[in-house]
Amino acid sequence: MNILITGGTGFIGSALVKRLIEEGHGVTVLSRSPYNVKILCGQGVKALGSLSQLKAEEYYEVIVNLAGAPIVDARWSEVRKQIIRESRIGLTKELIACIANMTVKPKLLISGSAIGYYGDQGDALITEQSRPYKDFSQELCADWEATAKQAEQLGVRVCLIRTGLVIAHDGGFLQRLLLPFRIGLGGVLGDGRQWMSWIHRQDWINIAMTMMIDATMQGPYNATAPNPVTNSKFTQLLAQTLNRPALLPAPAWMLKILLGERSELVLGSQRVIPERLLAQNFKFQYDDLATALSEALSHK
């Protein structure tokens, strides 16, 4: 297949590109730094600096839309919020316009989203049918998905992949936690009772690959392992895997001061189940957090 990926140099995208190249697919990556694409993704990958460079006669069987400015790297000022929204929703609008202009439309658009779509849900069990609780992350994901779904009007199958906390050895949220945990200063966040819905990056890639070959898949899918854990349990397992104590809890009031509105990302609770994937008998390679952490940390 010939595949276009936006966000293909990122933490998830670069691993997906590697898998696609290994399987013999042709891959083009959209990047603001096209000269870095071959360095980050390999010599067999084509680079695209702007969607405006796409020609109407070009054909991609699949487009994977993962582009977006980091959501946790800076305080959520109104300016930063606009950057976050534009990098996702604005770029997706451009992508839909490009698809409309294509002589032959892609068969599939896989568009990124996140379990932030549901908002803070406490202990409630969340499936793809759950009603969301509105906050900034929820509105961001909902608008992002609504924009991507416009491709359906062009005859394109659309899969929305609502991603949880992604575990792998070379980046993501786990990388941010390792230093304090390695020196024994990790600890629970807030009261530790909030649910964390996670997924190993390899399973995320397997989900995307399955979407590419299974034409029955359409609409939103929770890309999370079937066994979410509380922050307290996550902290315990990470400390055990590293063979370190977890001595320094971070109270909610301190996180709210340090992170501002972003604290909802670590204090919010989302107990997400991948109901639609399980109904289709998708087999998770890592459905147990201890196993997922052990695999990720074995690379260190």
Long-range contacts (C-beta under 8 A, 24 or more apart in sequence): 1-25, 1-26, 1-61, 1-62, 1-212, 2-26, 2-28, 2-59, 2-60, 2-61, 2-62, 3-27, 3-28, 3-60, 3-61, 3-62, 3-63, 3-64, 3-212, 4-28, 4-29, 4-30, 4-48, 4-60, 4-62, 4-63, 4-64, 4-106, 5-29, 5-30, 5-63, 5-64, 5-66, 6-30, 6-63, 6-64, 6-65, 6-66, 6-67, 6-91, 6-95, 7-65, 7-66, 7-67, 7-68, 7-112, 8-37, 8-41, 8-45, 8-64, 8-66, 9-33, 9-36, 9-37, 9-40, 9-41, 10-66, 11-166, 11-168, 11-170, 11-171, 11-172, 11-201, 12-66, 12-163, 12-166, 12-201, 12-204, 12-205, 13-64, 13-66, 14-40, 14-41, 15-168, 15-201, 15-205, 16-64, 16-66, 16-205, 16-208, 17-41, 17-42, 17-45, 18-42, 19-205, 19-209, 21-45, 28-60, 30-67, 51-91, 51-94, 51-95, 51-98, 54-98, 54-101, 54-102, 56-101, 56-102, 56-103, 57-103, 58-102, 59-102, 59-103, 59-104, 59-106, 60-106, 61-106, 61-107, 61-108, 62-106, 62-107, 62-108, 62-109, 62-110, 62-212, 63-95, 63-99, 63-106, 63-108, 63-109, 63-110, 64-109, 64-110, 64-208, 65-91, 65-92, 65-95, 65-109, 65-110, 65-111, 65-112, 65-148, 66-112, 67-91, 67-112, 68-112, 71-137, 71-262, 71-265, 72-173, 72-262, 72-265, 75-259, 75-260, 75-261, 75-262, 76-136, 76-260, 76-261, 76-262, 81-136, 84-140, 85-140, 85-143, 88-112, 88-140, 88-144, 89-140, 89-143, 89-144, 89-147, 92-144, 92-147, 92-148, 93-147, 96-147, 96-148, 96-150, 96-151, 96-154, 99-151, 99-154, 99-156, 100-154, 105-154, 105-155, 105-156, 106-156, 107-156, 107-157, 107-215, 108-156, 108-157, 108-158, 108-159, 108-211, 108-212, 109-148, 109-151, 109-156, 109-157, 109-158, 109-159, 110-159, 110-161, 110-208, 110-211, 110-212, 111-144, 111-145, 111-148, 111-158, 111-159, 111-160, 111-161, 112-144, 112-161, 112-163, 113-141, 113-144, 113-145, 113-148, 113-160, 113-161, 113-162, 113-163, 113-220, 114-141, 114-162, 114-163, 114-164, 115-162, 115-163, 115-164, 115-197, 115-222, 115-224, 115-270, 115-272, 116-140, 116-141, 116-265, 116-270, 117-141, 117-142, 117-145, 117-162, 117-220, 118-270, 118-272, 119-268, 119-270, 120-264, 120-267, 120-268, 120-269, 120-270, 121-269, 121-270, 121-271, 122-269, 123-195, 123-269, 123-271, 124-271, 125-271, 125-273, 126-197, 126-222, 126-270, 126-271, 126-272, 126-273, 127-222, 127-272, 127-273, 127-275, 127-276, 128-162, 128-219, 128-220, 128-221, 128-222, 128-275, 128-276, 129-275, 135-264, 135-268, 136-261, 136-264, 137-264, 137-265, 137-268, 145-220, 157-215, 157-217, 157-218, 158-218, 158-219, 159-211, 159-217, 159-218, 159-219, 159-221, 160-219, 160-220, 160-221, 161-204, 161-207, 161-208, 161-211, 161-221, 161-223, 162-220, 162-221, 162-222, 162-223, 162-224, 162-272, 163-199, 163-204, 163-223, 163-224, 164-196, 164-197, 164-198, 164-199, 164-222, 164-223, 164-224, 164-225, 164-228, 164-270, 164-272, 165-196, 165-197, 165-198, 165-199, 166-198, 166-199, 166-200, 166-201, 166-204, 167-198, 167-199, 167-200, 167-201, 167-286, 167-292, 167-293, 167-296, 168-200, 168-201, 168-202, 168-296, 169-295, 169-296, 169-297, 169-298, 169-299, 169-300, 170-299, 172-201, 174-293, 174-296, 177-238, 178-242, 178-300, 180-248, 181-238, 181-239, 181-242, 181-244, 181-246, 182-242, 182-244, 183-244, 184-244, 184-245, 184-246, 184-247, 185-247, 185-248, 186-235, 186-238, 186-239, 186-244, 186-246, 186-247, 186-248, 187-235, 187-246, 187-247, 187-248, 187-249, 187-250, 188-231, 188-232, 188-235, 188-246, 188-249, 188-250, 189-231, 189-235, 189-249, 189-250, 189-252, 189-255, 189-266, 189-267, 190-231, 190-250, 190-251, 190-252, 190-255, 190-266, 190-267, 191-252, 192-230, 192-231, 192-232, 192-235, 192-249, 193-230, 193-231, 193-232, 193-269, 194-230, 194-231, 194-266, 194-267, 194-268, 194-269, 195-228, 195-229, 195-230, 195-231, 195-269, 195-270, 195-271, 195-272, 196-228, 196-229, 196-230, 196-231, 196-234, 196-270, 197-222, 197-224, 197-225, 197-228, 197-270, 197-271, 197-272, 198-224, 198-225, 198-228, 198-229, 198-234, 198-289, 198-292, 199-223, 199-224, 199-225, 199-286, 200-225, 200-285, 200-286, 200-292, 200-295, 200-296, 202-285, 202-286, 203-284, 203-285, 203-286, 206-282, 206-285, 207-277, 207-282, 210-282, 214-280, 216-280, 217-280, 219-276, 220-276, 221-274, 221-276, 221-277, 222-272, 222-273, 222-274, 222-275, 222-276, 222-277, 223-274, 223-277, 224-272, 224-273, 224-274, 225-274, 225-284, 225-286, 225-287, 225-288, 225-289, 225-292, 226-273, 226-274, 226-278, 226-284, 226-287, 227-287, 227-288, 227-289, 228-270, 228-271, 228-272, 228-273, 229-289, 231-266, 233-289, 234-289, 237-289, 237-290, 237-293, 238-293, 240-290, 241-290, 241-293, 241-294, 241-297, 242-297
